């Protein structure tokens, strides 16, 4: 049976999570850990598997676009323990709505990309003949200017 390592160095945690050592220190400084990071002999950081599991949650929430203040608030709520589940649920529902909207915007982007791939495949296909439209047909809903937001980037179009 494999032994569970409960005393992990910052380098081991960086390896397991894919975060840099600098990012781990930043997460600690920002109060994103649920439990205080322990210190071993010589003041070196010592992590547990629970810390790695919590970091995995944080990584997924950040990758899905959760802002640091919201992640910090979520960590605070978890740290406080039972009794604030309503607030945790509200925070997660708000983020769920954000992610769902982001997925919708990304699906629209993917539709355009697929269209453009098809245009260029047709242009490069010697058997294809006829009129080639290089721009996506404008859907009726796109008559108004739109703004697509992906992470921190904004793309405006009309």
HELIX and SHEET records of a PDB file:
HELIX    1   1 UNK A   10  UNK A   17  1                                   8    
HELIX    2   2 UNK A   21  UNK A   29  1                                   9    
HELIX    3   3 UNK A   41  UNK A   43  5                                   3    
HELIX    4   4 UNK A   49  UNK A   63  1                                  15    
HELIX    5   5 UNK A   68  UNK A   80  1                                  13    
HELIX    6   6 UNK A   85  UNK A  124  1                                  40    
HELIX    7   7 UNK A  140  UNK A  143  5                                   4    
SHEET    1   A 2 UNK A  38  UNK A  39  0                                        
SHEET    2   A 2 UNK A  45  UNK A  46 -1                                        
SHEET    1   B 2 UNK A 146  UNK A 150  0                                        
SHEET    2   B 2 UNK A 153  UNK A 157 -1                                        
END                                                                             
